[in-house]
Amino acid sequence: MSQFNRFIQADGPRNAVVTLTGILDSGDAAFVPAISLSDFINNDDRFDKLNGFRVDEINYSIGQGIQINLTWAGVSEQLIAAIAGFGKLKFRSSGGLQPIQSAVGYTGDINLRSSGFNTQGVPPQNFTIELYLVKLYKNF
């Protein structure tokens, strides 16, 4: 049984901070979506629709032997980052990581999938991921 929690630390009209935590104890897991557009309520009413997120920073600590893939949801998921171990990735100075919003099936949601968990004699492994996001809006 895997456990997963999502904590929305900040939900402003422009910026959001989300912490994802989980425990893998019986195998790899997929949390689809890990972050959903419908989780956010503080959206800028000058625009018609929240359409996704730009990723400006990822802080992470991932248990031994596992990798976490973060992707933007769609028919063909778009990789945001493949992370393992611990660290900090900063993308703000280069304009952040942006999804291709016109991709087939793009929803704006963010998925999380783990890989590499070995159930043979390995204790449960945990992960904590903190995402600094900028909201993307679409005018209609």
VMD Tcl script that draws the C-alpha trace (Angstrom):
set ca {
  {0.00 0.00 0.00}
  {1.48 3.34 -1.03}
  {0.60 6.57 0.72}
  {0.43 9.98 -0.93}
  {-0.32 13.49 0.31}
  {-0.57 16.84 -1.44}
  {-0.21 20.06 0.56}
  {-0.97 23.35 -1.15}
  {1.27 25.76 0.74}
  {0.38 28.84 -1.30}
  {-2.43 29.50 -3.78}
  {-2.22 33.06 -5.04}
  {-3.54 34.54 -8.28}
  {-0.10 34.07 -9.89}
  {2.04 31.75 -7.78}
  {1.49 28.42 -6.09}
  {3.66 26.24 -3.87}
  {2.80 22.56 -3.54}
  {4.48 19.88 -1.42}
  {4.03 16.24 -2.44}
  {4.89 13.51 0.05}
  {4.61 9.78 -0.18}
  {5.66 6.41 1.18}
  {6.32 3.43 -1.06}
  {6.09 0.17 0.84}
  {4.89 -2.44 -1.64}
  {6.11 -1.31 -5.05}
  {6.18 1.58 -7.44}
  {3.18 3.88 -7.65}
  {1.51 6.35 -9.98}
  {-0.35 9.35 -8.66}
  {-2.31 10.60 -11.64}
  {-2.89 13.45 -11.22}
  {-0.65 14.42 -8.33}
  {-1.61 18.06 -8.86}
  {-4.94 18.91 -10.47}
  {-6.08 22.30 -11.71}
  {-9.27 21.80 -9.70}
  {-7.20 21.83 -6.46}
  {-6.72 25.60 -6.81}
  {-9.30 28.27 -6.02}
  {-7.37 31.55 -5.80}
  {-7.20 32.28 -9.52}
  {-6.93 35.61 -11.30}
  {-10.42 36.55 -12.50}
  {-9.00 38.80 -15.24}
  {-8.52 35.59 -17.20}
  {-11.04 32.97 -18.14}
  {-9.40 29.72 -17.20}
  {-6.45 28.31 -15.29}
  {-4.68 26.23 -17.93}
  {-1.62 24.81 -16.18}
  {1.61 25.66 -14.43}
  {5.12 26.78 -15.22}
  {7.67 25.11 -12.92}
  {10.22 27.55 -11.49}
  {11.86 25.40 -8.80}
  {11.84 21.84 -7.47}
  {13.25 20.91 -4.06}
  {13.32 17.19 -3.42}
  {14.38 14.35 -1.15}
  {13.77 10.88 -2.58}
  {14.34 7.55 -0.81}
  {17.17 5.23 -1.75}
  {16.93 3.39 -5.05}
  {13.83 5.11 -6.41}
  {13.32 7.72 -9.08}
  {10.35 10.06 -9.43}
  {9.15 11.29 -12.81}
  {7.04 14.44 -12.87}
  {5.09 15.03 -16.08}
  {2.43 17.30 -17.50}
  {-0.62 15.17 -18.27}
  {-1.71 14.51 -21.83}
  {-2.02 11.79 -24.43}
  {1.78 11.88 -24.60}
  {2.96 13.08 -21.21}
  {5.56 15.87 -21.22}
  {8.48 15.26 -18.87}
  {9.06 18.00 -16.31}
  {11.87 16.27 -14.40}
  {13.23 12.83 -13.50}
  {14.63 13.16 -9.97}
  {16.42 10.89 -7.51}
  {18.37 11.45 -4.30}
  {18.07 14.98 -2.97}
  {18.63 18.45 -4.28}
  {17.24 21.64 -5.71}
  {16.55 22.47 -9.35}
  {16.04 26.13 -10.24}
  {14.58 27.18 -13.57}
  {13.32 30.70 -12.78}
  {16.27 32.56 -14.33}
  {15.67 30.84 -17.68}
  {11.92 31.50 -17.69}
  {10.87 28.30 -15.93}
  {9.87 24.96 -17.42}
  {6.79 25.43 -19.57}
  {4.39 22.84 -20.95}
  {3.38 22.70 -24.58}
  {-0.22 23.70 -23.98}
  {-1.25 22.80 -27.53}
  {-0.09 19.17 -27.13}
  {-2.74 16.51 -27.76}
  {-4.77 15.84 -24.63}
  {-2.92 18.40 -22.50}
  {-4.93 19.00 -19.31}
  {-2.65 21.20 -17.20}
  {-2.48 18.55 -14.45}
  {0.85 17.24 -13.15}
  {1.43 13.49 -12.73}
  {3.93 11.69 -10.48}
  {5.24 8.17 -11.10}
  {7.90 6.28 -9.19}
  {10.27 3.65 -10.54}
  {13.00 1.43 -9.14}
  {11.39 0.38 -5.85}
  {12.62 -3.10 -4.93}
  {10.27 -5.01 -2.61}
  {12.86 -7.69 -1.74}
  {14.08 -6.87 1.77}
  {13.98 -3.12 1.25}
  {12.29 -1.03 3.93}
  {9.63 1.47 2.87}
  {11.00 4.49 1.02}
  {9.62 8.00 1.17}
  {9.77 11.15 -0.91}
  {9.15 14.83 -0.41}
  {8.92 17.19 -3.36}
  {8.29 20.91 -3.13}
  {7.24 22.65 -6.36}
  {7.28 26.40 -6.94}
  {4.75 27.05 -9.68}
  {3.47 29.97 -11.73}
  {-0.12 29.72 -12.91}
  {-0.76 29.82 -16.65}
  {-4.07 31.20 -17.86}
  {-5.83 30.86 -21.18}
  {-8.02 33.59 -22.62}
  {-11.09 32.48 -24.52}
}
mol new
graphics top color blue
foreach p $ca { graphics top sphere $p radius 0.5 }
foreach p [lrange $ca 0 end-1] q [lrange $ca 1 end] { graphics top cylinder $p $q radius 0.2 }
display resetview
